[in-house]
Amino acid sequence: MSRFLHDANSFVASSREAIERSAPHIYISALPLAAKDGLIYQTFAPRCTGLISVETFGIGRHGGRLFMSLTGHEKSVRSIAYSTDDRRLASGSEDGTVRIWDTLTGEEMLTLRRVGDHQVNSIAFAPDGKSIAVSADSRVSIWTDLADQPAALHLVGHSGLVLVVAFSPNGFTLASGSEDKTLCLWRTVDAQKIVALSAHEGGVNAVAFSSDGQTLASGSSDRTIRQWHAETGETMDQLLIGHEGSVLSVCFSLDNTKLASSSSDSTIILWEPKTGRKIAVLHGHMDWVWSVQFSPDGQSLVSASNDKSVRLWDLPRGTREASSVIFPGHSGWIHCAIFSPSGRSVASGSDDRIIRIWDAVSSRHEIQPLPAHRGGVTSVAVSTDCATIVSGSRDRSIRIWDARTGELKLSPLLGHTGEVLSVAISSDGCWIASASDDYTIRMWNVHTGEATGEPLRGHKDIVNAVAFSINAVSLVSASLDMTVRVWDFVIGKQAVARVLTCLDPVNTSSFSPDGQLVAAGDDGGRIYLWHVATCHPVREPLQGDYSVSSVSFSPTGSHIVSAGFAKTRVWDITSGQQVLTIDGHSGWVYSAAFSPNGEFICTSSSDQTIILWNAATGDSIAALRGHGEAVRFVTFTSDGKSIVSCADNETIRVWDVEEACSMLSENCTDDISVIFSTRFTRNRGWVLGQLGELLLWVPEEYRAYLLAPPCKLLIGSRRITIGADPSGWHRGEGWTSCWRKDAPVTAASITM
């Protein structure tokens, strides 16, 4: 019974957003999504019919290890803190607010507004739970009487941004660290400064008291950790040096035998505080590690990183064989992750504006993510035979995928020392070209993944784009150095480049279908056209508005489509006139492309959508949603049947063009297509019907990973597939038909 009640609480808390809005969605949405090994699902799912089916890959079922998602902040969550009784969680955000949440129900109990003119950098609960310290701007505030009428004491003394605050174990002292390179100690009773400590040569990013209150540790941008006598403010002899980047977080174990630190160098170091000896270095994160904290029993460690992961580290036998599991779900950088005082939960806060609470003691096995990029995908290219997709990413790798199954064909192609910003595949399907912010272009063999020859060097700044000519003997590249280079190469020999000069940094370049012209777009809104053979301009640059992020020729080569800001423009090359303006995105248009038959134009945007347009009229045909973050690049397959897109959330999607068009038809009757022919609202993931009815609620951690029509393939670390029951989907006024009256719930049905 205890386990049943625990699972019931988890079920309600994790799906609270759906249940409090609409009771029928206990069955329509929450139950099909629930963890299959939970007693709630095992008890009630067999008694229902006509519900959606949910299959997960690379991610656990909703309400499994993820206990609750707290939404309400309007900007990034920078800091979180538990009260000592586990019942309240405070969060501070870039939106300038501090919110206090009930950790049992997920309800927002209190909001402190206007705590600063800018973002909240750090918060800390006092040990007695009656007050909270907040740093915003160069000021520290202590808010008291949280249950009644909150009032603030302001601690003024720092000359730079206050980055971190921490209470001593007895609550009598508050420590604060600042960009002004100082660490201050304050009396909490009257907000008076006790002492200012100056020894670091960089900003103080992290402070932590030992559990006995005798020692204070601080971490700095000068890459060092210092320890101080908390009562006198005197520095100790041990200067801890070992990180290669800024120290972002420090934490003592409860028995004070270990000190953990995390850094912008992507590592966590465990130290022996008394001697300053390095015990172990923990590797696993791929980016800055913002936060690290020991569990109350000292046997685990939790960390949060810009690589969008929370890691729970197991520290057996003195930590030398430390291993970690990943809590997936956040879609943005994670700034903080902490244990609850009981050690039963982990809370995390992210740039995605969400606070997540995880079960830290669950016996559920770790879900291994699917093979995928570990950074935003910036560019994709498709082979002429439509069998291969090539992708480039901010994780500095190029990957080759099977376009039909989404499986990785080869190990990642590694060699660039910077982010890969553009990829292209030759028309014969033999070669890949990649451009990077390391100023180079590299060539790769599609079949072996091996690098071919030395990198192409010549650009003096970031290379934004690269494209092959139709005969695969030339390559064009565009760079922030205000040049376009046309490379003539033969595999195995040194490439020769012809340099074309522009007036502003160049973002994009492309060959015409016959390979005789090169087009490029720059930050000044200009579109340039040159003859490849002579490198002479075809005409004066075409002048649009704002920066040009993408240029692409029509199949006949008579027109160019350009993208930038919120507009897409179509130009007649012969006359130099703009013949069509397409306006529909609410954000920057990153990419635009003609379909192979010239019938459609497809665009992608920072507004997280892809839109299919009529190329003749500019009318919108279909809006494709699902990526959940900015869509960086979009292209058609050579047969025109599919659209391939990539996004900042590390995913690649393949969309069915015919299905995208037919989903708008009144003849569309497939249950799942009906659901996803509509839209997600911006309010908590509801899919609405034509009359605004609530069709389905999708939890936050699933929204960017749904595989549903017209998307036919999703390549990413996680995938969620939703299907319909063969007997039909019970929804709307007939939702009660989902309950099988021949199978009532009895006490005996609950497995103990």
Residue pairs with C-beta under 8 A, 6 or more apart in sequence:
1 750
1 752
3 39
3 752
4 39
4 40
4 43
4 750
4 752
7 38
7 39
7 40
8 39
8 40
9 104
10 38
10 63
10 67
10 359
11 30
11 34
11 38
11 40
11 63
12 19
13 67
13 68
13 104
13 105
13 106
14 34
14 62
14 63
14 66
14 67
14 68
14 69
14 699
15 25
15 26
15 29
15 30
15 33
15 34
15 62
15 63
15 697
15 699
16 68
16 105
16 106
17 69
17 71
17 684
17 685
17 697
17 699
18 25
18 26
18 29
18 30
18 697
19 25
19 26
19 30
21 684
21 686
21 694
21 697
22 694
22 697
24 735
24 736
25 694
25 696
25 697
27 48
27 51
27 735
27 738
27 739
28 51
28 52
28 696
28 730
28 731
28 735
28 738
29 696
29 697
29 698
30 63
30 697
31 40
31 41
31 44
31 45
31 48
31 51
32 45
32 51
32 52
32 53
32 54
33 54
33 61
33 62
33 63
33 699
33 702
34 40
34 41
34 45
34 61
34 62
34 63
35 41
35 60
35 61
35 62
35 63
35 64
35 364
36 42
36 45
36 61
37 61
37 64
37 364
38 63
38 64
39 750
39 751
42 751
43 745
43 749
43 750
43 751
44 745
45 51
46 743
47 739
47 740
47 743
47 744
47 745
48 738
48 739
48 740
49 725
49 727
49 730
49 738
49 740
50 725
50 727
50 728
50 729
50 730
50 737
50 738
51 725
51 729
51 730
51 738
52 672
52 696
52 722
52 723
52 724
52 725
52 729
53 722
53 723
53 724
53 725
54 61
54 720
54 721
54 722
54 723
55 720
55 721
55 723
56 367
56 718
56 719
56 720
56 721
57 370
57 718
57 719
57 720
57 721
58 328
58 367
58 368
58 369
58 370
58 716
58 717
58 718
58 719
59 328
59 329
59 367
59 369
59 701
59 702
59 705
59 718
59 719
59 720
60 66
60 364
60 367
62 699
62 701
62 702
64 359
64 362
64 364
65 327
65 358
65 359
65 362
65 364
66 327
66 329
66 356
66 357
66 358
66 359
66 701
67 345
67 357
67 358
67 359
68 103
68 106
68 356
68 357
69 106
69 354
69 355
69 356
69 357
69 699
69 700
69 701
70 89
70 91
70 101
70 106
70 108
70 354
70 355
70 356
70 357
71 353
71 354
71 355
71 684
71 700
72 99
72 108
73 91
73 93
73 95
73 97
73 99
73 353
73 354
73 355
74 93
74 95
74 353
75 93
75 94
75 95
75 119
75 353
76 93
76 94
76 119
76 332
76 333
76 335
76 350
76 351
76 353
77 91
77 92
77 93
77 335
77 336
77 349
77 350
77 351
77 353
77 354
77 355
78 92
78 93
78 94
78 119
78 120
78 121
78 122
78 335
78 336
78 349
79 91
79 92
79 120
79 121
79 122
79 123
79 335
79 336
79 349
80 89
80 90
80 91
80 92
80 123
80 336
80 338
80 347
80 348
80 349
80 355
81 89
81 90
81 123
81 124
81 125
81 132
81 338
82 88
82 89
82 90
82 103
82 125
82 338
82 339
82 340
82 341
82 347
83 89
83 90
83 125
83 129
83 341
84 125
84 127
84 128
84 129
84 341
85 129
85 341
86 103
86 340
86 341
86 342
86 344
86 345
87 102
87 103
87 104
88 100
88 101
88 102
88 103
88 109
88 125
88 129
89 100
89 101
89 103
89 347
89 355
89 357
90 98
90 99
90 100
90 101
90 123
90 125
90 132
91 98
91 99
91 100
91 101
91 123
91 349
91 355
92 98
92 115
92 119
92 120
92 121
92 122
92 123
92 134
92 136
93 99
93 119
93 120
93 353
94 118
94 119
94 120
95 119
96 113
96 114
96 115
96 116
96 117
96 118
96 119
96 120
96 136
97 111
97 112
97 113
97 115
97 120
98 111
98 112
98 115
98 120
98 123
98 132
98 134
98 143
99 108
99 110
99 111
99 112
100 108
100 109
100 110
100 111
100 112
100 132
100 146
101 107
101 108
101 109
101 355
102 108
102 109
103 340
103 345
103 357
110 146
110 150
112 134
112 143
112 150
115 134
115 136
115 141
115 143
115 152
116 134
116 136
116 137
116 139
116 141
117 136
117 137
118 136
118 137
119 136
120 134
120 135
120 136
121 135
121 136
121 161
121 162
121 163
121 164
122 133
122 134
122 135
122 162
122 163
122 164
122 165
123 132
123 133
123 134
123 135
123 165
124 132
124 133
124 165
124 166
124 167
124 174
125 131
125 132
125 167
126 132
126 133
126 142
126 167
126 171
126 188
127 167
127 169
127 170
127 171
128 171
129 146
130 144
130 145
130 146
130 147
131 142
131 143
131 144
131 145
131 146
131 188
132 142
132 143
132 146
133 140
133 141
133 142
133 143
133 165
133 166
133 167
133 174
134 140
134 141
134 142
134 143
134 165
135 141
135 162
135 163
135 164
135 165
135 176
136 162
137 161
137 162
138 158
138 159
138 160
138 161
138 162
138 178
138 180
139 154
139 155
139 156
139 158
139 162
140 154
140 155
140 158
140 162
140 165
140 174
140 176
140 186
141 152
141 153
141 154
141 155
142 152
142 153
142 155
142 174
142 188
142 191
143 150
143 151
143 152
144 150
144 151
144 152
144 153
145 151
153 190
153 191
154 191
155 174
155 176
155 184
155 186
155 191
155 193
157 184
157 193
157 196
158 176
158 178
158 180
158 182
158 184
159 178
159 180
160 178
160 179
160 180
160 181
160 203
161 178
161 179
161 203
162 176
162 177
162 178
162 179
163 177
163 178
163 179
163 203
163 204
163 205
164 176
164 177
164 204
164 205
164 206
164 207
165 174
165 175
165 176
165 177
165 207
166 174
166 175
166 176
166 207
166 208
166 209
167 173
167 174
167 175
167 188
167 209
168 174
168 175
168 209
168 213
168 230
169 209
169 211
169 212
169 213
170 213
171 188
172 187
172 188
172 189
173 185
173 186
173 187
173 188
173 194
173 213
173 230
174 185
174 186
174 188
175 183
175 184
175 185
175 186
175 207
175 209
175 216
176 183
176 184
176 186
176 207
177 183
177 203
177 204
177 205
177 206
177 207
177 218
178 184
178 203
178 204
179 203
179 204
180 203
181 198
181 200
181 201
181 202
181 203
181 204
181 220
182 196
182 197
182 198
182 200
182 204
183 196
183 197
183 198
183 200
183 204
183 207
183 216
183 218
183 228
184 193
184 194
184 195
184 196
184 197
185 193
185 194
185 195
185 197
185 216
185 230
185 233
186 192
186 193
186 194
187 194
194 233
195 233
197 218
197 228
197 233
197 235
199 226
199 235
200 218
200 220
200 221
200 222
200 224
200 226
201 220
201 222
202 220
202 221
202 222
202 223
202 246
203 220
203 221
204 218
204 219
204 220
205 219
205 220
205 221
205 246
205 247
205 248
205 249
206 217
206 218
206 219
206 220
206 247
206 248
206 249
206 250
206 261
207 216
207 217
207 218
207 219
207 250
208 216
208 217
208 250
208 251
208 252
209 215
209 216
209 217
209 230
209 252
210 216
210 217
210 230
210 252
210 256
210 273
211 252
211 254
211 255
211 256
212 256
213 230
214 229
214 230
214 231
215 227
215 228
215 229
215 230
215 236
215 252
215 256
215 273
216 227
216 228
216 229
216 230
217 225
217 226
217 227
217 228
217 250
217 252
217 259
217 273
218 225
218 226
218 227
218 228
218 250
219 225
219 247
219 248
219 249
219 250
219 261
220 226
220 246
220 247
221 246
221 247
222 246
223 241
223 243
223 244
223 245
223 246
223 247
223 263
224 239
224 240
224 241
224 243
224 247
225 239
225 240
225 247
225 250
225 259
225 261
225 271
226 235
226 236
226 239
226 240
227 235
227 236
227 238
227 240
227 273
228 234
228 235
228 236
229 235
229 236
238 273
238 274
238 275
238 276
239 276
240 259
240 261
240 271
240 276
242 269
242 271
242 278
242 281
243 261
243 263
243 265
243 267
243 269
244 263
244 265
244 267
245 263
245 264
245 265
245 266
245 288
246 263
246 264
247 261
247 262
247 263
248 262
248 263
248 264
248 288
248 289
248 290
248 291
249 260
249 261
249 262
249 289
249 290
249 291
249 292
249 293
250 259
250 260
250 261
250 292
251 259
251 260
251 261
251 292
251 293
251 294
252 258
252 259
252 273
252 294
253 259
253 260
253 294
253 298
254 294
254 296
254 297
254 298
255 298
256 273
257 272
257 273
257 298
258 270
258 271
258 272
258 273
258 279
258 294
258 298
258 319
259 270
259 271
259 272
259 273
260 268
260 269
260 270
260 271
260 292
260 293
260 294
260 301
261 268
261 269
261 271
261 292
262 268
262 269
262 289
262 290
262 291
262 292
262 303
263 269
263 288
263 289
264 288
264 289
266 283
266 285
266 286
266 287
266 288
266 289
266 305
266 307
267 281
267 282
267 283
267 285
267 289
268 281
268 282
268 285
268 289
268 292
268 301
268 303
268 313
269 278
269 280
269 281
269 282
270 278
270 279
270 280
270 281
270 282
270 315
270 319
271 277
271 278
271 279
272 278
272 279
279 318
279 319
279 320
280 318
280 319
280 320
280 322
282 301
282 303
282 313
282 319
282 322
282 324
284 311
284 324
285 303
285 305
285 307
285 309
285 311
286 305
286 307
286 374
286 375
286 395
287 305
287 306
287 307
287 333
288 305
288 306
288 333
289 303
289 304
289 305
289 306
290 304
290 305
290 306
290 333
290 334
290 335
290 336
291 302
291 303
291 304
291 334
291 335
291 336
291 337
291 338
292 301
292 302
292 303
292 304
293 301
293 302
293 303
293 337
293 338
293 339
294 300
294 301
294 339
295 301
295 302
295 339
295 343
295 360
296 339
296 341
296 342
296 343
297 343
298 315
299 314
299 315
299 316
300 312
300 313
300 314
300 315
300 339
300 343
300 360
301 312
301 313
301 315
301 322
302 310
302 311
302 312
302 313
302 337
302 338
302 339
302 346
302 360
303 310
303 311
303 313
303 337
304 310
304 334
304 335
304 336
304 337
304 348
305 311
305 333
305 334
306 333
306 334
307 374
308 330
308 331
308 332
308 333
308 334
308 350
309 326
309 327
309 328
309 330
309 334
310 326
310 327
310 330
310 334
310 337
310 346
310 348
310 356
310 358
311 324
311 325
311 326
311 327
312 324
312 325
312 326
312 327
312 346
312 360
313 322
313 323
313 324
314 322
314 323
314 324
314 325
315 322
316 322
325 366
326 366
326 369
327 346
327 348
327 356
327 358
328 367
328 369
328 701
328 717
328 718
329 356
329 700
329 701
330 348
330 350
330 352
330 354
330 356
331 350
331 352
331 628
331 629
331 649
331 704
332 350
332 351
332 352
332 353
333 350
333 351
334 348
334 349
334 350
334 351
335 349
335 350
335 351
336 348
336 349
337 346
337 347
337 348
337 349
338 346
338 347
338 348
339 345
339 346
339 360
340 346
340 347
340 360
343 360
343 361
344 359
344 360
344 361
345 357
345 358
345 359
345 360
346 357
346 358
346 360
347 355
347 356
347 357
347 358
348 355
348 356
348 358
349 355
350 356
354 700
356 701
369 717
369 718
370 716
370 717
370 718
370 719
371 407
371 408
371 717
372 650
372 651
372 715
372 716
372 717
373 391
373 393
373 394
373 395
373 397
373 399
373 650
374 393
374 395
374 650
375 393
375 394
375 395
375 396
375 419
375 650
376 393
376 394
376 629
376 632
376 647
376 648
376 649
376 650
377 391
377 392
377 393
377 394
377 632
377 633
377 646
377 647
377 648
377 650
377 651
377 652
378 392
378 393
378 394
378 419
378 420
378 421
378 422
378 632
378 633
378 646
379 391
379 392
379 420
379 421
379 422
379 423
379 632
379 633
379 646
380 389
380 390
380 391
380 392
380 423
380 633
380 635
380 644
380 645
380 646
380 652
381 389
381 390
381 391
381 423
381 424
381 425
381 432
381 635
382 388
382 389
382 390
382 403
382 425
382 635
382 637
382 638
382 644
383 389
383 390
383 403
383 425
383 429
383 446
384 427
384 428
384 429
384 638
385 429
385 638
386 403
386 637
386 638
386 639
386 641
386 642
387 402
387 403
387 404
388 400
388 401
388 402
388 403
388 409
388 425
388 429
388 446
389 400
389 401
389 402
389 403
389 644
389 652
389 654
389 715
390 398
390 399
390 400
390 401
390 423
390 424
390 425
390 432
390 446
391 398
391 399
391 401
391 423
391 646
391 652
391 715
392 398
392 420
392 421
392 422
392 423
392 434
392 435
393 399
393 419
393 420
393 650
394 419
394 420
395 419
396 414
396 416
396 417
396 418
396 419
396 420
396 436
397 412
397 413
397 414
397 416
397 420
398 412
398 413
398 416
398 420
398 423
398 432
398 434
398 444
399 408
399 410
399 412
399 413
400 408
400 409
400 410
400 413
400 432
400 446
400 449
401 407
401 408
401 409
401 652
401 715
402 408
402 409
403 637
403 644
403 654
403 713
404 713
405 713
406 713
406 714
406 715
410 448
410 449
411 449
413 432
413 434
413 444
413 449
413 451
415 442
415 451
415 455
416 434
416 436
416 438
416 440
416 442
417 436
417 438
418 436
418 437
418 438
418 439
418 462
419 436
419 437
420 434
420 435
420 436
421 435
421 436
421 437
421 462
421 463
421 464
421 465
422 434
422 435
422 463
422 464
422 465
422 466
422 467
423 432
423 433
423 434
423 435
423 466
424 432
424 433
424 434
424 466
424 467
424 468
424 475
425 431
425 432
425 433
425 446
425 468
426 432
426 433
426 468
426 472
427 468
427 470
427 471
427 472
428 472
429 446
430 445
430 446
430 447
430 472
431 443
431 444
431 445
431 446
431 452
431 468
431 472
431 491
432 443
432 444
432 445
432 446
433 441
433 442
433 443
433 444
433 466
433 467
433 468
433 475
434 441
434 442
434 444
434 466
435 441
435 463
435 464
435 465
435 466
435 477
436 442
436 462
436 463
437 462
437 463
439 457
439 459
439 460
439 461
439 462
439 463
439 479
440 455
440 456
440 457
440 459
440 463
441 455
441 456
441 459
441 463
441 466
441 475
441 477
441 487
442 451
442 455
442 456
443 451
443 452
443 453
443 456
443 489
443 491
444 450
444 451
444 452
445 451
445 452
452 491
452 492
453 491
453 492
453 493
453 494
454 494
456 475
456 477
456 487
456 489
456 495
456 497
458 485
458 497
458 499
459 477
459 479
459 481
459 483
459 485
460 479
460 481
461 479
461 480
461 481
461 505
462 479
462 480
463 477
463 478
463 479
464 478
464 479
464 480
464 506
464 507
464 508
465 477
465 478
465 506
465 507
465 508
465 509
465 510
466 475
466 476
466 477
466 478
466 509
467 475
467 476
467 509
467 510
467 511
468 474
468 475
468 511
469 475
469 476
469 511
469 515
469 532
470 511
470 513
470 514
470 515
471 515
473 488
473 489
473 490
474 486
474 487
474 488
474 489
474 511
474 515
474 532
475 486
475 487
475 489
475 495
476 484
476 485
476 486
476 487
476 509
476 510
476 511
476 518
476 520
477 484
477 485
477 487
477 509
478 484
478 506
478 507
478 508
478 509
478 520
479 485
479 505
479 506
480 505
480 506
481 505
482 501
482 502
482 503
482 504
482 505
482 506
482 522
483 499
483 500
483 501
483 502
483 506
484 499
484 500
484 502
484 506
484 509
484 518
484 520
484 528
484 530
485 497
485 498
485 499
485 500
486 497
486 498
486 500
486 518
486 532
486 535
487 495
487 496
487 497
488 495
488 496
488 497
488 498
489 495
489 496
498 535
500 518
500 520
500 528
500 530
500 535
502 520
502 522
502 526
502 528
503 522
503 524
503 526
503 541
504 522
504 523
504 524
504 526
505 522
505 523
506 520
506 521
506 522
506 523
507 521
507 522
507 523
507 547
507 548
507 549
507 550
508 520
508 521
508 548
508 549
508 550
508 551
509 518
509 519
509 520
509 521
509 551
510 518
510 519
510 520
510 551
510 552
510 553
511 517
511 518
511 532
511 553
512 518
512 519
512 553
512 557
513 553
513 555
513 556
513 557
514 557
515 532
516 531
516 532
516 533
517 529
517 530
517 531
517 532
517 538
517 553
517 557
517 573
518 529
518 530
518 532
519 527
519 528
519 529
519 551
519 553
519 560
520 527
520 528
520 551
521 527
521 528
521 547
521 548
521 549
521 550
521 551
521 562
521 564
522 528
522 547
522 548
523 547
523 548
524 547
525 543
525 544
525 545
525 546
525 547
525 548
525 564
526 541
526 542
526 543
526 544
526 548
527 541
527 542
527 543
527 544
527 548
527 551
527 560
527 562
527 571
528 537
528 541
529 537
529 538
529 539
529 541
529 542
529 560
529 573
530 536
530 537
530 538
531 537
531 538
538 573
539 576
540 576
542 560
542 562
542 571
542 576
542 578
544 562
544 564
544 567
544 569
544 578
545 564
545 565
545 567
546 564
546 565
547 564
547 565
548 562
548 563
548 564
549 563
549 564
549 588
549 589
549 590
549 591
550 561
550 562
550 563
550 564
550 589
550 590
550 591
550 592
550 593
551 560
551 561
551 562
551 563
552 560
552 561
552 592
552 593
552 594
553 559
553 560
553 594
554 560
554 561
554 594
554 598
554 615
555 594
555 595
555 596
555 597
555 598
556 598
557 573
558 572
558 573
558 574
559 570
559 571
559 572
559 573
559 579
559 594
560 570
560 571
560 573
561 568
561 569
561 570
561 571
561 592
561 593
561 594
561 601
562 568
562 569
562 570
562 571
562 592
563 569
563 589
563 590
563 591
563 592
563 603
564 588
564 589
565 588
565 589
566 583
566 585
566 586
566 587
566 588
566 589
566 605
567 581
567 582
567 583
567 589
568 581
568 582
568 583
568 589
568 592
568 601
568 603
568 613
569 578
569 580
569 581
569 582
570 578
570 579
570 580
570 581
570 582
570 601
570 615
570 618
571 577
571 578
571 579
572 578
572 579
580 618
581 618
582 601
582 603
582 613
582 618
584 611
584 613
584 620
585 603
585 605
585 606
585 607
585 609
585 611
586 605
586 607
587 605
587 606
587 607
587 608
587 630
588 605
588 606
589 603
589 604
589 605
590 604
590 605
590 606
590 630
590 631
590 632
590 633
591 603
591 604
591 631
591 632
591 633
591 634
591 635
592 601
592 602
592 603
592 604
592 634
593 601
593 602
593 634
593 635
593 636
594 600
594 601
594 615
594 636
595 601
595 602
595 615
595 636
595 640
595 657
596 636
596 638
596 639
596 640
597 640
598 615
599 614
599 615
599 616
599 640
600 612
600 613
600 614
600 615
600 621
600 636
600 640
600 657
601 612
601 613
601 614
601 615
602 610
602 611
602 612
602 613
602 634
602 635
602 636
602 643
603 610
603 611
603 613
603 634
604 610
604 631
604 632
604 633
604 634
604 645
605 611
605 630
605 631
606 630
606 631
607 630
608 625
608 627
608 628
608 629
608 630
608 631
608 647
609 623
609 624
609 625
609 631
610 623
610 624
610 625
610 627
610 631
610 634
610 643
610 645
610 655
611 620
611 622
611 623
611 624
612 620
612 621
612 622
612 623
612 624
612 643
612 657
612 660
612 661
613 619
613 620
613 621
614 620
614 621
621 660
621 661
621 664
622 660
622 661
622 663
622 664
622 710
623 679
624 643
624 645
624 655
624 660
624 710
624 711
625 679
625 680
626 653
626 704
626 706
626 708
626 711
627 645
627 647
627 649
627 651
627 653
627 704
628 647
628 649
628 703
628 704
629 647
629 648
629 649
629 704
630 647
630 648
631 645
631 646
631 647
632 646
632 647
632 648
633 645
633 646
634 643
634 644
634 645
635 643
635 644
635 645
636 642
636 643
636 644
636 657
637 643
637 644
640 657
641 656
641 657
641 658
642 654
642 655
642 656
642 657
642 712
643 654
643 655
643 657
643 660
644 652
644 653
644 654
644 655
645 652
645 653
645 655
646 652
646 653
647 653
649 704
649 716
650 716
650 717
651 704
651 705
651 714
651 715
651 716
652 714
652 715
652 716
653 711
653 713
653 714
653 715
654 711
654 712
654 713
654 714
654 715
655 710
655 711
655 712
656 709
656 710
656 711
656 712
657 710
659 673
659 709
659 710
659 712
660 710
662 668
663 673
663 676
663 677
663 709
663 710
664 677
668 674
668 677
670 709
670 724
671 724
671 728
671 729
672 708
672 709
672 722
672 723
672 724
673 709
673 710
675 687
675 695
675 696
675 708
675 722
676 687
676 706
676 708
676 709
676 710
677 709
678 687
678 688
678 689
678 690
678 695
679 687
679 688
680 686
680 687
680 698
680 703
681 687
681 688
684 697
684 700
685 697
685 698
685 699
685 700
685 703
686 694
686 695
686 696
686 697
687 694
687 695
687 696
687 697
687 698
688 694
688 695
689 695
689 732
693 732
695 731
698 706
702 720
705 714
705 716
705 718
705 719
705 720
706 714
706 720
706 721
706 722
707 713
707 714
707 719
707 720
707 721
707 722
708 721
708 722
730 736
730 737
730 738
